[in-house]
């Protein structure tokens, strides 16, 4: 699983060390050499788990799809971004942990209070 590209659709075989990586950043982190460029690339589709080769010298728009399952693997990459959020259940379903200090709560009433005796007695 690649931590740089969250929606990677294929794994790429590096021509220099013959190992599989999801992106060039993963190759740079895990090896001590630079990535060798090649005209022929070898991929494994993550949807159907089958390998295929593509020649990048005559790359056409229909080459953006896996030849086995037609998975579109050339897509815009989703990269991780920092975000702040509230941990817990969905507030729309269970709002017990959400407190609004702008709204005053009701005063607790007691039958032992000495004020307004005539309202309680009728």
C-alpha positions as CSV (number, residue, x, y, z in Angstrom):
1,X,0.0,0.0,0.0
2,X,1.5,3.3,-1.1
3,X,1.5,6.2,1.4
4,X,2.2,8.8,-1.3
5,X,-0.6,8.0,-3.8
6,X,-3.7,6.8,-2.1
7,X,-5.5,5.7,-5.2
8,X,-2.7,3.9,-7.0
9,X,-4.3,1.5,-9.6
10,X,-1.1,-0.4,-10.6
11,X,2.2,-1.4,-9.3
12,X,5.2,-0.7,-11.5
13,X,8.3,-2.9,-11.8
14,X,11.5,-0.9,-11.5
15,X,13.8,-1.7,-14.5
16,X,16.9,-1.2,-12.3
17,X,16.3,-3.6,-9.5
18,X,13.3,-5.7,-10.8
19,X,11.2,-5.0,-7.7
20,X,7.6,-3.8,-7.6
21,X,6.7,-0.3,-6.3
22,X,3.5,1.8,-6.3
23,X,5.3,5.1,-7.1
24,X,8.8,6.6,-7.6
25,X,8.8,8.0,-4.1
26,X,8.4,4.4,-2.7
27,X,11.4,3.3,-4.8
28,X,13.5,6.2,-3.5
29,X,12.6,5.4,0.1
30,X,13.3,1.7,-0.1
31,X,16.4,1.5,-2.2
32,X,19.8,3.2,-2.3
33,X,20.0,3.9,-6.0
34,X,18.1,6.1,-8.5
35,X,15.3,4.9,-10.6
36,X,16.4,3.9,-14.1
37,X,14.3,5.1,-17.0
38,X,13.1,2.7,-19.6
39,X,10.9,2.8,-22.8
40,X,9.1,-0.4,-21.8
41,X,7.2,-0.5,-18.5
42,X,5.8,-3.5,-16.7
43,X,2.6,-3.1,-14.6
44,X,0.5,-5.2,-12.4
45,X,-3.2,-4.2,-12.2
46,X,-4.4,-4.0,-8.6
47,X,-8.0,-4.8,-9.6
48,X,-7.4,-8.1,-11.6
49,X,-3.9,-8.9,-10.3
50,X,-2.5,-9.5,-13.8
51,X,0.7,-8.2,-15.3
52,X,1.0,-6.4,-18.6
53,X,3.7,-4.4,-20.6
54,X,3.4,-1.0,-22.2
55,X,5.8,0.7,-24.6
56,X,5.9,4.4,-23.7
57,X,7.3,5.5,-27.1
58,X,3.9,4.9,-28.8
59,X,1.6,5.5,-25.9
60,X,-2.0,6.1,-27.0
61,X,-5.2,7.1,-25.1
62,X,-6.5,3.5,-25.1
63,X,-3.3,2.4,-23.3
64,X,-4.7,4.1,-20.1
65,X,-6.8,0.9,-19.4
66,X,-5.7,-2.5,-18.2
67,X,-5.9,-4.9,-21.2
68,X,-7.4,-7.7,-19.0
69,X,-10.1,-5.9,-17.0
70,X,-10.4,-2.4,-18.5
71,X,-9.5,-0.8,-15.2
72,X,-8.6,2.9,-15.9
73,X,-5.2,3.2,-14.2
74,X,-4.1,6.6,-15.5
75,X,-6.1,8.9,-13.1
76,X,-5.4,12.0,-11.0
77,X,-3.5,11.0,-7.9
78,X,-5.0,11.5,-4.5
79,X,-2.3,12.5,-2.0
80,X,-2.7,12.5,1.7
81,X,-3.5,15.9,3.3
82,X,-3.5,16.9,7.0
83,X,-7.0,17.4,8.4
84,X,-8.5,18.2,11.8
85,X,-11.6,16.4,12.9
86,X,-13.5,15.2,15.9
87,X,-13.0,11.7,17.0
88,X,-16.1,9.8,17.9
89,X,-19.3,8.6,16.5
90,X,-21.3,10.6,13.9
91,X,-22.7,13.6,15.7
92,X,-25.9,13.5,13.6
93,X,-26.7,10.0,15.1
94,X,-25.4,10.4,18.6
95,X,-25.0,14.0,19.8
96,X,-24.3,13.3,23.5
97,X,-20.7,14.5,23.3
98,X,-21.7,17.8,21.6
99,X,-22.4,20.6,24.1
100,X,-23.5,24.1,23.1
101,X,-22.5,26.6,25.8
102,X,-24.6,29.3,24.1
103,X,-27.9,27.7,25.2
104,X,-28.7,27.9,28.9
105,X,-29.9,24.7,30.5
106,X,-33.1,24.5,32.5
107,X,-32.9,25.2,36.2
108,X,-33.3,22.2,38.4
109,X,-36.6,22.4,40.4
110,X,-37.0,20.9,43.7
111,X,-40.1,20.2,45.8
112,X,-38.2,21.4,48.8
113,X,-37.6,24.9,47.5
114,X,-39.3,27.6,49.6
115,X,-40.0,30.1,46.8
116,X,-43.2,29.9,44.7
117,X,-45.0,27.5,47.1
118,X,-48.4,28.6,45.8
119,X,-47.6,27.4,42.3
120,X,-46.7,23.9,43.5
121,X,-49.6,23.5,45.9
122,X,-52.2,24.7,43.5
